[in-house]
Amino acid sequence: MSKIKFYTRNEVPVEMHKVKIVQKLELLPAKERLKKMEEAGFNTFMLHNGDIFMDMLTDSGVNAMSDNMQSAMLRADDAYAGSETFYRMQKKLEELFGIKHLLPTHQGRACEHILATHFVKPGNCIIMNYHFTTSKAHVTRLGGHVVELVKDEGLIA
């Protein structure tokens, strides 16, 4: 019989959090959600946010913000040009990664668009591991061909 070991807070690096902000979500009954999905042709881009309970289309925006994140937003200098927030980010990226030149984007999809436009050429074969629909769209609109490398087990719902 194995013994159960209890760890103290100092023995295991556990990051503790308190939720600072919550957003109330309305959960439609399952039959109504299914009807909304059918009406949208199972196209996630055609669903309204209120039609679903959890947004499985995005990789952002589904978590609570920390107090540090919120305070950073309030301290941010959102000037169109010459923003001190930009210069702080630039300095930190250079410190961490040695990056001298950067092009900030507002989200991953925008960055993906810029990279695809630069690198994908007609006839290119782009290997993916079942990425977002927009990832595939960026490649195919530029004449590239996507090959999804997914094991059979990865397709089991």
OpenMM code with the backbone's topology and positions (N, CA, C; nanometers):
from openmm import Vec3, app, unit

residues = "MET SER LYS ILE LYS PHE TYR THR ARG ASN GLU VAL PRO VAL GLU MET HIS LYS VAL LYS ILE VAL GLN LYS LEU GLU LEU LEU PRO ALA LYS GLU ARG LEU LYS LYS MET GLU GLU ALA GLY PHE ASN THR PHE MET LEU HIS ASN GLY ASP ILE PHE MET ASP MET LEU THR ASP SER GLY VAL ASN ALA MET SER ASP ASN MET GLN SER ALA MET LEU ARG ALA ASP ASP ALA TYR ALA GLY SER GLU THR PHE TYR ARG MET GLN LYS LYS LEU GLU GLU LEU PHE GLY ILE LYS HIS LEU LEU PRO THR HIS GLN GLY ARG ALA CYS GLU HIS ILE LEU ALA THR HIS PHE VAL LYS PRO GLY ASN CYS ILE ILE MET ASN TYR HIS PHE THR THR SER LYS ALA HIS VAL THR ARG LEU GLY GLY HIS VAL VAL GLU LEU VAL LYS ASP GLU GLY LEU ILE ALA".split()
positions = [
    Vec3(0.0847, -0.1177, 0.0000),
    Vec3(0.0000, 0.0000, 0.0000),
    Vec3(0.0895, 0.1244, 0.0000),
    Vec3(0.0687, 0.2120, -0.0958),
    Vec3(0.1536, 0.3305, -0.1049),
    Vec3(0.1016, 0.4397, -0.0128),
    Vec3(0.1959, 0.5182, 0.0365),
    Vec3(0.1599, 0.6299, 0.1238),
    Vec3(0.1318, 0.7528, 0.0386),
    Vec3(0.0376, 0.8312, 0.0819),
    Vec3(0.0069, 0.9559, 0.0137),
    Vec3(0.0953, 1.0637, 0.0736),
    Vec3(0.1667, 1.1358, -0.0111),
    Vec3(0.2542, 1.2434, 0.0366),
    Vec3(0.1825, 1.3763, 0.0171),
    Vec3(0.1793, 1.4551, 0.1196),
    Vec3(0.1227, 1.5882, 0.1123),
    Vec3(0.2369, 1.6881, 0.1038),
    Vec3(0.2264, 1.7780, 0.0093),
    Vec3(0.3296, 1.8781, -0.0107),
    Vec3(0.2875, 2.0101, 0.0525),
    Vec3(0.3843, 2.0790, 0.1073),
    Vec3(0.3551, 2.2133, 0.1560),
    Vec3(0.3718, 2.3105, 0.0414),
    Vec3(0.3251, 2.4310, 0.0586),
    Vec3(0.3315, 2.5325, -0.0460),
    Vec3(0.4757, 2.5610, -0.0878),
    Vec3(0.5698, 2.5477, 0.0020),
    Vec3(0.7095, 2.5768, -0.0289),
    Vec3(0.7772, 2.4646, -0.1063),
    Vec3(0.7234, 2.3449, -0.1015),
    Vec3(0.7863, 2.2311, -0.1685),
    Vec3(0.7493, 2.2206, -0.3163),
    Vec3(0.6299, 2.2629, -0.3530),
    Vec3(0.5822, 2.2518, -0.4902),
    Vec3(0.5496, 2.3915, -0.5411),
    Vec3(0.6062, 2.4284, -0.6574),
    Vec3(0.5776, 2.5634, -0.7092),
    Vec3(0.4355, 2.5729, -0.7645),
    Vec3(0.3443, 2.6183, -0.6812),
    Vec3(0.2050, 2.6331, -0.7206),
    Vec3(0.1750, 2.7825, -0.7281),
    Vec3(0.1241, 2.8240, -0.8402),
    Vec3(0.0887, 2.9644, -0.8567),
    Vec3(-0.0579, 2.9811, -0.8208),
    Vec3(-0.0845, 3.0589, -0.7186),
    Vec3(-0.2207, 3.0769, -0.6707),
    Vec3(-0.2839, 3.1986, -0.7367),
    Vec3(-0.4148, 3.1925, -0.7611),
    Vec3(-0.4861, 3.3030, -0.8238),
    Vec3(-0.6197, 3.3252, -0.7558),
    Vec3(-0.6665, 3.4476, -0.7649),
    Vec3(-0.8037, 3.4810, -0.7293),
    Vec3(-0.8665, 3.5360, -0.8551),
    Vec3(-0.9892, 3.4995, -0.8813),
    Vec3(-1.0594, 3.5537, -0.9966),
    Vec3(-1.1054, 3.6940, -0.9603),
    Vec3(-1.0684, 3.7913, -1.0444),
    Vec3(-1.1020, 3.9298, -1.0177),
    Vec3(-1.2277, 3.9749, -1.0911),
    Vec3(-1.2502, 3.9184, -1.2081),
    Vec3(-1.3637, 3.9607, -1.2903),
    Vec3(-1.4309, 3.8355, -1.3464),
    Vec3(-1.5611, 3.8362, -1.3454),
    Vec3(-1.6354, 3.7275, -1.4074),
    Vec3(-1.7345, 3.7874, -1.5058),
    Vec3(-1.7665, 3.7103, -1.6063),
    Vec3(-1.8656, 3.7529, -1.7041),
    Vec3(-1.9735, 3.6465, -1.7066),
    Vec3(-2.0966, 3.6875, -1.6889),
    Vec3(-2.2072, 3.5928, -1.6886),
    Vec3(-2.2324, 3.5444, -1.8306),
    Vec3(-2.2443, 3.4148, -1.8468),
    Vec3(-2.2754, 3.3542, -1.9753),
    Vec3(-2.4102, 3.2852, -1.9665),
    Vec3(-2.4867, 3.2950, -2.0708),
    Vec3(-2.6153, 3.2266, -2.0773),
    Vec3(-2.5960, 3.0993, -2.1581),
    Vec3(-2.6393, 2.9893, -2.1048),
    Vec3(-2.6283, 2.8615, -2.1732),
    Vec3(-2.7648, 2.8232, -2.2291),
    Vec3(-2.7755, 2.8281, -2.3621),
    Vec3(-2.8998, 2.7850, -2.4258),
    Vec3(-2.9157, 2.6350, -2.4054),
    Vec3(-3.0397, 2.5859, -2.4014),
    Vec3(-3.0601, 2.4410, -2.3926),
    Vec3(-2.9927, 2.3714, -2.5116),
    Vec3(-2.9503, 2.2488, -2.4922),
    Vec3(-2.8757, 2.1732, -2.5935),
    Vec3(-2.9494, 2.1681, -2.7272),
    Vec3(-3.0811, 2.1493, -2.7254),
    Vec3(-3.1577, 2.1423, -2.8507),
    Vec3(-3.1512, 2.2752, -2.9269),
    Vec3(-3.1557, 2.3859, -2.8541),
    Vec3(-3.1469, 2.5167, -2.9196),
    Vec3(-3.0069, 2.5402, -2.9770),
    Vec3(-2.9041, 2.4982, -2.9023),
    Vec3(-2.7670, 2.5140, -2.9525),
    Vec3(-2.7475, 2.4317, -3.0790),
    Vec3(-2.7990, 2.3102, -3.0795),
    Vec3(-2.7880, 2.2240, -3.1976),
    Vec3(-2.8605, 2.2871, -3.3158),
    Vec3(-2.9795, 2.3439, -3.2911),
    Vec3(-3.0544, 2.4098, -3.3977),
    Vec3(-2.9747, 2.5273, -3.4545),
    Vec3(-2.9128, 2.6070, -3.3681),
    Vec3(-2.8312, 2.7204, -3.4129),
    Vec3(-2.7131, 2.6720, -3.4977),
    Vec3(-2.6507, 2.5628, -3.4560),
    Vec3(-2.5380, 2.5086, -3.5320),
    Vec3(-2.5829, 2.4580, -3.6687),
    Vec3(-2.6982, 2.3902, -3.6717),
    Vec3(-2.7511, 2.3409, -3.7989),
    Vec3(-2.7848, 2.4572, -3.8920),
    Vec3(-2.8482, 2.5619, -3.8366),
    Vec3(-2.8830, 2.6794, -3.9168),
    Vec3(-2.7583, 2.7489, -3.9727),
    Vec3(-2.6475, 2.7399, -3.9007),
    Vec3(-2.5218, 2.8007, -3.9451),
    Vec3(-2.4442, 2.7070, -4.0376),
    Vec3(-2.5048, 2.5906, -4.0680),
    Vec3(-2.4364, 2.4941, -4.1533),
    Vec3(-2.3104, 2.4400, -4.0866),
    Vec3(-2.3100, 2.4371, -3.9544),
    Vec3(-2.1959, 2.3932, -3.8738),
    Vec3(-2.0704, 2.4744, -3.9058),
    Vec3(-2.0910, 2.5970, -3.9505),
    Vec3(-1.9825, 2.6896, -3.9806),
    Vec3(-1.9652, 2.7801, -3.8589),
    Vec3(-1.8565, 2.7629, -3.7857),
    Vec3(-1.8361, 2.8384, -3.6620),
    Vec3(-1.8334, 2.9890, -3.6847),
    Vec3(-1.7975, 3.0321, -3.8062),
    Vec3(-1.7939, 3.1750, -3.8353),
    Vec3(-1.9342, 3.2335, -3.8483),
    Vec3(-2.0343, 3.1492, -3.8676),
    Vec3(-2.1717, 3.1967, -3.8851),
    Vec3(-2.2513, 3.1962, -3.7546),
    Vec3(-2.1914, 3.1487, -3.6467),
    Vec3(-2.2600, 3.1469, -3.5175),
    Vec3(-2.2441, 3.2807, -3.4474),
    Vec3(-2.3462, 3.3212, -3.3763),
    Vec3(-2.3371, 3.4391, -3.2911),
    Vec3(-2.2780, 3.3941, -3.1584),
    Vec3(-2.2083, 3.4830, -3.0906),
    Vec3(-2.1450, 3.4491, -2.9642),
    Vec3(-2.2459, 3.3952, -2.8628),
    Vec3(-2.3662, 3.4515, -2.8627),
    Vec3(-2.4684, 3.4069, -2.7684),
    Vec3(-2.5295, 3.2715, -2.8021),
    Vec3(-2.4986, 3.2180, -2.9211),
    Vec3(-2.5540, 3.0889, -2.9628),
    Vec3(-2.4811, 2.9716, -2.8986),
    Vec3(-2.3623, 2.9969, -2.8516),
    Vec3(-2.2776, 2.8880, -2.8020),
    Vec3(-2.2331, 2.9176, -2.6599),
    Vec3(-2.1876, 2.8180, -2.5915),
    Vec3(-2.1449, 2.8347, -2.4528),
    Vec3(-1.9947, 2.8610, -2.4446),
    Vec3(-1.9189, 2.7878, -2.5228),
    Vec3(-1.7744, 2.8044, -2.5219),
    Vec3(-1.7260, 2.8218, -2.6645),
    Vec3(-1.6474, 2.9244, -2.6870),
    Vec3(-1.5957, 2.9547, -2.8193),
    Vec3(-1.4767, 2.8641, -2.8488),
    Vec3(-1.4971, 2.7625, -2.9304),
    Vec3(-1.3898, 2.6702, -2.9651),
    Vec3(-1.3180, 2.7137, -3.0926),
    Vec3(-1.3562, 2.8262, -3.1483),
    Vec3(-1.2931, 2.8760, -3.2696),
    Vec3(-1.1667, 2.9539, -3.2378),
    Vec3(-1.1650, 3.0201, -3.1257),
    Vec3(-1.0541, 3.1087, -3.0937),
    Vec3(-0.9530, 3.0425, -3.0013),
    Vec3(-0.8316, 3.0962, -3.0037),
    Vec3(-0.7304, 3.0523, -2.9087),
    Vec3(-0.7019, 3.1648, -2.8095),
    Vec3(-0.7883, 3.2622, -2.8059),
    Vec3(-0.7694, 3.3737, -2.7132),
    Vec3(-0.9050, 3.4235, -2.6655),
    Vec3(-0.9027, 3.4989, -2.5601),
    Vec3(-1.0242, 3.5645, -2.5147),
    Vec3(-1.1175, 3.4796, -2.4323),
    Vec3(-1.0737, 3.3635, -2.3849),
    Vec3(-1.1651, 3.2799, -2.3079),
    Vec3(-1.1194, 3.2634, -2.1630),
    Vec3(-1.0225, 3.3414, -2.1211),
    Vec3(-0.9721, 3.3313, -1.9849),
    Vec3(-0.9934, 3.4619, -1.9095),
    Vec3(-0.9955, 3.4519, -1.7782),
    Vec3(-1.0060, 3.5722, -1.6966),
    Vec3(-0.8729, 3.6464, -1.6992),
    Vec3(-0.8803, 3.7770, -1.6951),
    Vec3(-0.7587, 3.8582, -1.6912),
    Vec3(-0.7125, 3.8736, -1.5467),
    Vec3(-0.5822, 3.8753, -1.5295),
    Vec3(-0.5284, 3.8977, -1.3958),
    Vec3(-0.5314, 4.0461, -1.3641),
    Vec3(-0.5119, 4.0783, -1.2377),
    Vec3(-0.5072, 4.2189, -1.1982),
    Vec3(-0.3894, 4.2893, -1.2653),
    Vec3(-0.2783, 4.2177, -1.2863),
    Vec3(-0.1634, 4.2768, -1.3543),
    Vec3(-0.1944, 4.3067, -1.5009),
    Vec3(-0.2681, 4.2169, -1.5658),
    Vec3(-0.3053, 4.2395, -1.7059),
    Vec3(-0.3950, 4.3618, -1.7184),
    Vec3(-0.4915, 4.3708, -1.6291),
    Vec3(-0.5824, 4.4845, -1.6341),
    Vec3(-0.5120, 4.6157, -1.6054),
    Vec3(-0.4243, 4.6146, -1.5061),
    Vec3(-0.3549, 4.7389, -1.4739),
    Vec3(-0.2611, 4.7787, -1.5873),
    Vec3(-0.2019, 4.6801, -1.6570),
    Vec3(-0.1157, 4.7108, -1.7716),
    Vec3(-0.1975, 4.7774, -1.8823),
    Vec3(-0.3210, 4.7330, -1.9016),
    Vec3(-0.4068, 4.7953, -2.0024),
    Vec3(-0.4354, 4.9410, -1.9661),
    Vec3(-0.4551, 4.9679, -1.8387),
    Vec3(-0.4849, 5.1043, -1.7963),
    Vec3(-0.3614, 5.1935, -1.8046),
    Vec3(-0.2433, 5.1342, -1.7873),
    Vec3(-0.1187, 5.2112, -1.7957),
    Vec3(-0.0696, 5.2265, -1.9389),
    Vec3(-0.1236, 5.1482, -2.0312),
    Vec3(-0.0733, 5.1456, -2.1692),
    Vec3(-0.0883, 5.2806, -2.2372),
    Vec3(0.0137, 5.3134, -2.3131),
    Vec3(0.0125, 5.4340, -2.3950),
    Vec3(-0.0324, 5.3892, -2.5338),
    Vec3(-0.1552, 5.4229, -2.5711),
    Vec3(-0.2089, 5.3728, -2.6976),
    Vec3(-0.1986, 5.4746, -2.8099),
    Vec3(-0.0958, 5.5572, -2.8042),
    Vec3(-0.0726, 5.6529, -2.9125),
    Vec3(-0.0485, 5.5773, -3.0431),
    Vec3(-0.0935, 5.6348, -3.1516),
    Vec3(-0.0787, 5.5700, -3.2820),
    Vec3(0.0678, 5.5524, -3.3195),
    Vec3(0.1498, 5.6515, -3.2906),
    Vec3(0.2926, 5.6431, -3.3194),
    Vec3(0.3702, 5.6950, -3.1997),
    Vec3(0.4885, 5.6386, -3.1763),
    Vec3(0.5736, 5.6843, -3.0672),
    Vec3(0.5277, 5.6400, -2.9299),
    Vec3(0.4470, 5.5350, -2.9229),
    Vec3(0.3927, 5.4857, -2.7970),
    Vec3(0.5027, 5.4348, -2.7038),
    Vec3(0.4995, 5.4804, -2.5798),
    Vec3(0.5969, 5.4316, -2.4812),
    Vec3(0.5770, 5.2828, -2.4552),
    Vec3(0.4541, 5.2340, -2.4689),
    Vec3(0.4274, 5.0911, -2.4522),
    Vec3(0.5037, 5.0112, -2.5575),
    Vec3(0.5065, 5.0598, -2.6809),
    Vec3(0.5824, 4.9933, -2.7864),
    Vec3(0.7309, 4.9874, -2.7505),
    Vec3(0.7843, 5.0991, -2.7037),
    Vec3(0.9274, 5.1028, -2.6720),
    Vec3(0.9620, 5.0108, -2.5554),
    Vec3(0.8714, 4.9986, -2.4570),
    Vec3(0.8945, 4.9037, -2.3465),
    Vec3(0.8968, 4.7611, -2.3998),
    Vec3(0.8017, 4.7291, -2.4885),
    Vec3(0.7965, 4.5944, -2.5467),
    Vec3(0.9227, 4.5676, -2.6288),
    Vec3(0.9617, 4.6644, -2.7102),
    Vec3(1.0804, 4.6495, -2.7945),
    Vec3(1.2047, 4.6235, -2.7085),
    Vec3(1.2181, 4.6989, -2.6012),
    Vec3(1.3334, 4.6823, -2.5111),
    Vec3(1.3338, 4.5430, -2.4475),
    Vec3(1.2165, 4.4961, -2.4050),
    Vec3(1.2067, 4.3647, -2.3398),
    Vec3(1.2363, 4.2525, -2.4385),
    Vec3(1.1849, 4.2613, -2.5614),
    Vec3(1.2125, 4.1585, -2.6618),
    Vec3(1.3607, 4.1546, -2.6975),
    Vec3(1.4220, 4.2707, -2.7043),
    Vec3(1.5661, 4.2735, -2.7331),
    Vec3(1.6436, 4.2123, -2.6166),
    Vec3(1.6015, 4.2427, -2.4944),
    Vec3(1.6666, 4.1867, -2.3757),
    Vec3(1.6538, 4.0339, -2.3722),
    Vec3(1.5334, 3.9837, -2.3978),
    Vec3(1.5085, 3.8401, -2.3874),
    Vec3(1.5585, 3.7594, -2.5068),
    Vec3(1.5367, 3.8120, -2.6279),
    Vec3(1.5628, 3.7331, -2.7480),
    Vec3(1.6670, 3.7927, -2.8418),
    Vec3(1.7145, 3.9122, -2.8116),
    Vec3(1.8099, 3.9764, -2.9004),
    Vec3(1.7464, 4.0286, -3.0286),
    Vec3(1.6140, 4.0454, -3.0283),
    Vec3(1.5412, 4.0933, -3.1461),
    Vec3(1.5514, 4.2453, -3.1528),
    Vec3(1.6058, 4.2965, -3.2615),
    Vec3(1.6170, 4.4418, -3.2772),
    Vec3(1.5007, 4.4990, -3.3573),
    Vec3(1.4465, 4.4217, -3.4503),
    Vec3(1.3385, 4.4701, -3.5360),
    Vec3(1.2159, 4.3829, -3.5142),
    Vec3(1.0994, 4.4453, -3.5011),
    Vec3(0.9775, 4.3692, -3.4801),
    Vec3(0.8605, 4.4397, -3.5454),
    Vec3(0.7597, 4.3627, -3.5748),
    Vec3(0.6367, 4.4156, -3.6318),
    Vec3(0.5216, 4.3624, -3.5466),
    Vec3(0.4757, 4.4412, -3.4500),
    Vec3(0.3670, 4.3924, -3.3641),
    Vec3(0.2371, 4.3766, -3.4426),
    Vec3(0.1625, 4.2751, -3.4101),
    Vec3(0.0300, 4.2559, -3.4694),
    Vec3(-0.0706, 4.2430, -3.3569),
    Vec3(-0.1956, 4.2712, -3.3882),
    Vec3(-0.2988, 4.2716, -3.2848),
    Vec3(-0.3419, 4.1319, -3.2432),
    Vec3(-0.3151, 4.0320, -3.3256),
    Vec3(-0.3494, 3.8951, -3.2892),
    Vec3(-0.2764, 3.7982, -3.3819),
    Vec3(-0.2792, 3.6707, -3.3458),
    Vec3(-0.2090, 3.5683, -3.4215),
    Vec3(-0.2533, 3.5562, -3.5661),
    Vec3(-0.3842, 3.5696, -3.5930),
    Vec3(-0.4341, 3.5565, -3.7302),
    Vec3(-0.3740, 3.6652, -3.8196),
    Vec3(-0.3603, 3.7867, -3.7674),
    Vec3(-0.3018, 3.8948, -3.8466),
    Vec3(-0.1554, 3.8666, -3.8763),
    Vec3(-0.0843, 3.8161, -3.7776),
    Vec3(0.0560, 3.7809, -3.7963),
    Vec3(0.0678, 3.6673, -3.8976),
    Vec3(-0.0198, 3.5698, -3.8862),
    Vec3(-0.0220, 3.4570, -3.9794),
    Vec3(-0.0435, 3.5058, -4.1227),
    Vec3(-0.1298, 3.6031, -4.1398),
    Vec3(-0.1555, 3.6617, -4.2712),
    Vec3(-0.0270, 3.7235, -4.3286),
    Vec3(0.0421, 3.7999, -4.2461),
    Vec3(0.1667, 3.8647, -4.2904),
    Vec3(0.2706, 3.7597, -4.3287),
    Vec3(0.2882, 3.6588, -4.2442),
    Vec3(0.3876, 3.5543, -4.2722),
    Vec3(0.3518, 3.4745, -4.3978),
    Vec3(0.2246, 3.4371, -4.4110),
    Vec3(0.1824, 3.3606, -4.5284),
    Vec3(0.2032, 3.4412, -4.6557),
    Vec3(0.1666, 3.5694, -4.6522),
    Vec3(0.1822, 3.6546, -4.7698),
    Vec3(0.3284, 3.6621, -4.8128),
    Vec3(0.4167, 3.6588, -4.7176),
    Vec3(0.5597, 3.6676, -4.7479),
    Vec3(0.6186, 3.5336, -4.7929),
    Vec3(0.5775, 3.4245, -4.7277),
    Vec3(0.6454, 3.2965, -4.7498),
    Vec3(0.5745, 3.1986, -4.8429),
    Vec3(0.4407, 3.2006, -4.8496),
    Vec3(0.3681, 3.1006, -4.9290),
    Vec3(0.3600, 3.1448, -5.0744),
    Vec3(0.4026, 3.0571, -5.1625),
    Vec3(0.3997, 3.0830, -5.3066),
    Vec3(0.3115, 2.9771, -5.3737),
    Vec3(0.2532, 3.0091, -5.4903),
    Vec3(0.1697, 2.9104, -5.5604),
    Vec3(0.2449, 2.7785, -5.5798),
    Vec3(0.1758, 2.6698, -5.5460),
    Vec3(0.2343, 2.5372, -5.5610),
    Vec3(0.3067, 2.4860, -5.4383),
    Vec3(0.3318, 2.5732, -5.3375),
    Vec3(0.3973, 2.5279, -5.2148),
    Vec3(0.3114, 2.4252, -5.1431),
    Vec3(0.3753, 2.3257, -5.0846),
    Vec3(0.3087, 2.2277, -4.9993),
    Vec3(0.3376, 2.2666, -4.8548),
    Vec3(0.2342, 2.2956, -4.7779),
    Vec3(0.2489, 2.3381, -4.6391),
    Vec3(0.1960, 2.2265, -4.5496),
    Vec3(0.2817, 2.1776, -4.4633),
    Vec3(0.2449, 2.0692, -4.3718),
    Vec3(0.1874, 2.1297, -4.2447),
    Vec3(0.0732, 2.0777, -4.2018),
    Vec3(0.0074, 2.1269, -4.0800),
    Vec3(-0.0368, 2.0097, -3.9948),
    Vec3(-0.0713, 2.0408, -3.8722),
    Vec3(-0.1212, 1.9424, -3.7780),
    Vec3(-0.2618, 1.9821, -3.7358),
    Vec3(-0.3502, 1.9910, -3.8341),
    Vec3(-0.4907, 2.0252, -3.8117),
    Vec3(-0.5045, 2.1611, -3.7433),
    Vec3(-0.4584, 2.2644, -3.8098),
    Vec3(-0.4624, 2.3996, -3.7577),
    Vec3(-0.5993, 2.4642, -3.7784),
    Vec3(-0.6096, 2.5899, -3.7386),
    Vec3(-0.7331, 2.6645, -3.7533),
    Vec3(-0.7732, 2.6757, -3.9007),
    Vec3(-0.9006, 2.6967, -3.9232),
    Vec3(-0.9505, 2.7130, -4.0601),
    Vec3(-0.8848, 2.8325, -4.1273),
    Vec3(-0.8579, 2.9383, -4.0499),
    Vec3(-0.7941, 3.0555, -4.1092),
    Vec3(-0.6513, 3.0251, -4.1519),
    Vec3(-0.5819, 2.9385, -4.0787),
    Vec3(-0.4448, 2.9001, -4.1172),
    Vec3(-0.4461, 2.8375, -4.2555),
    Vec3(-0.5389, 2.7471, -4.2763),
    Vec3(-0.5509, 2.6810, -4.4060),
    Vec3(-0.5920, 2.7816, -4.5135),
    Vec3(-0.6816, 2.8721, -4.4802),
    Vec3(-0.7286, 2.9722, -4.5765),
    Vec3(-0.6151, 3.0636, -4.6217),
    Vec3(-0.5269, 3.1015, -4.5298),
    Vec3(-0.4139, 3.1865, -4.5668),
    Vec3(-0.3257, 3.1169, -4.6703),
    Vec3(-0.3075, 2.9877, -4.6560),
    Vec3(-0.2223, 2.9118, -4.7491),
    Vec3(-0.2924, 2.8935, -4.8835),
    Vec3(-0.4177, 2.8487, -4.8810),
    Vec3(-0.4869, 2.8170, -5.0064),
    Vec3(-0.5184, 2.9409, -5.0894),
    Vec3(-0.5466, 3.0545, -5.0259),
    Vec3(-0.5749, 3.1759, -5.1037),
    Vec3(-0.4520, 3.2245, -5.1787),
    Vec3(-0.3343, 3.1822, -5.1345),
    Vec3(-0.2094, 3.2211, -5.1999),
    Vec3(-0.1596, 3.1142, -5.2969),
    Vec3(-0.2425, 3.0104, -5.3189),
    Vec3(-0.2074, 2.9064, -5.4149),
    Vec3(-0.1290, 2.7917, -5.3567),
    Vec3(-0.1139, 2.7895, -5.2262),
    Vec3(-0.0460, 2.6778, -5.1611),
    Vec3(-0.1402, 2.5615, -5.1398),
    Vec3(-0.0829, 2.4471, -5.1074),
    Vec3(-0.1600, 2.3245, -5.0823),
    Vec3(-0.1290, 2.2780, -4.9412),
    Vec3(-0.2323, 2.2511, -4.8615),
    Vec3(-0.2154, 2.2092, -4.7224),
    Vec3(-0.2239, 2.0575, -4.7121),
    Vec3(-0.1295, 1.9987, -4.6406),
    Vec3(-0.1338, 1.8562, -4.6083),
    Vec3(-0.1439, 1.8464, -4.4569),
    Vec3(-0.2535, 1.7884, -4.4095),
    Vec3(-0.2758, 1.7722, -4.2658),
    Vec3(-0.2131, 1.6414, -4.2203),
    Vec3(-0.1218, 1.6484, -4.1259),
    Vec3(-0.0589, 1.5291, -4.0714),
    Vec3(-0.1216, 1.4991, -3.9360),
    Vec3(-0.2269, 1.4227, -3.9389),
    Vec3(-0.2999, 1.3897, -3.8174),
    Vec3(-0.3120, 1.2378, -3.8066),
    Vec3(-0.2762, 1.1828, -3.6929),
    Vec3(-0.2927, 1.0400, -3.6706),
    Vec3(-0.4412, 1.0074, -3.6674),
    Vec3(-0.4768, 0.8863, -3.7021),
    Vec3(-0.6184, 0.8462, -3.7004),
    Vec3(-0.6837, 0.8737, -3.5649),
    Vec3(-0.6092, 0.8516, -3.4570),
    Vec3(-0.6641, 0.8734, -3.3222),
    Vec3(-0.7014, 1.0202, -3.3014),
    Vec3(-0.6368, 1.1100, -3.3722),
    Vec3(-0.6647, 1.2517, -3.3564),
    Vec3(-0.7956, 1.2941, -3.4195),
    Vec3(-0.8562, 1.2083, -3.4990),
    Vec3(-0.9829, 1.2409, -3.5638),
    Vec3(-1.1035, 1.1819, -3.4936),
    Vec3(-1.0802, 1.1103, -3.3854),
    Vec3(-1.1906, 1.0481, -3.3103),
    Vec3(-1.2547, 1.1534, -3.2217),
    Vec3(-1.3839, 1.1717, -3.2383),
    Vec3(-1.4561, 1.2746, -3.1596),
    Vec3(-1.4957, 1.2201, -3.0254),
] * unit.nanometer
topology = app.Topology()
chain = topology.addChain("A")
for resn in residues:
    res = topology.addResidue(resn, chain)
    for name in ("N", "CA", "C"):
        topology.addAtom(name, app.Element.getBySymbol(name[0]), res)
